[in-house]
Amino acid sequence: MSVNGLVLYRRVLRDIHLDGIAGWRQVHESGGELLFHRITPAGDSVRLADEVREFASASRALDKLSRRKVASTPWMIVGARDSSVEPRCTTATISNVHIERLRASVDVDTSHCAIATLVVFTRPWYPGYVARLNDVVTPLLRADALMPAVEVKPGARATVEVLYRPKSLVIGSAITALAALMLAAAWLMLRDRRLPR
């Protein structure tokens, strides 16, 4: 499940120059929404980044990304700070890749890495994604400001998982379950009243 198309909102991007994003071509614009298609071949569902440059804000990362002329490196990530280009381990072993609509997981072995590994899931990032490393919530980064990514420390064997669990889904599910219980209770009460005694 690779990312082959993106919709970006011009009002969110404001002053960012979008022409010539390496590997992407704008194919349509409607009502402030920009549709981009991949012009380079789609890759694997999970990739390891070889170099990263961290930005404290998505707008700064997207601005730098829009000016990048090379399709692959360094990966721009949205994190806690601004940094220079830093290497990441690409010799980590990836296995047991499971890709579903709202969830993706992979086993990563960084036991022979001397530096951290950045695991990039090539799917669109949306607010509501959460990441887990060995079933413990861990910071979720955004690779190229558009894809979920998780950093794994050197010397680890870990299961990395990204889940789409927006608060609206959790709250909506709870409200739906509560409403179903209330309807069932009301039906039982009405049924008991109608039965002859």
Secondary structure, DSSP 4 states (H G I P E B T S, - for coil): ----EEEEEHHHHTT---TT-TTEEEEEEETTEEEEEE-SPP--SEEEESEEEEESSHHHHHHHHHH--SSSSSEEEE-SS----EE-----EEEEEEE-SSEEEEEEE-TT-SS-EEEEE-S---TTEEEEETTEEEPPEEETTTEEEEEE-TT-EEEEEEEE--HHHHHHHHHHHHHHHHHHHHHHHHHHHHS--
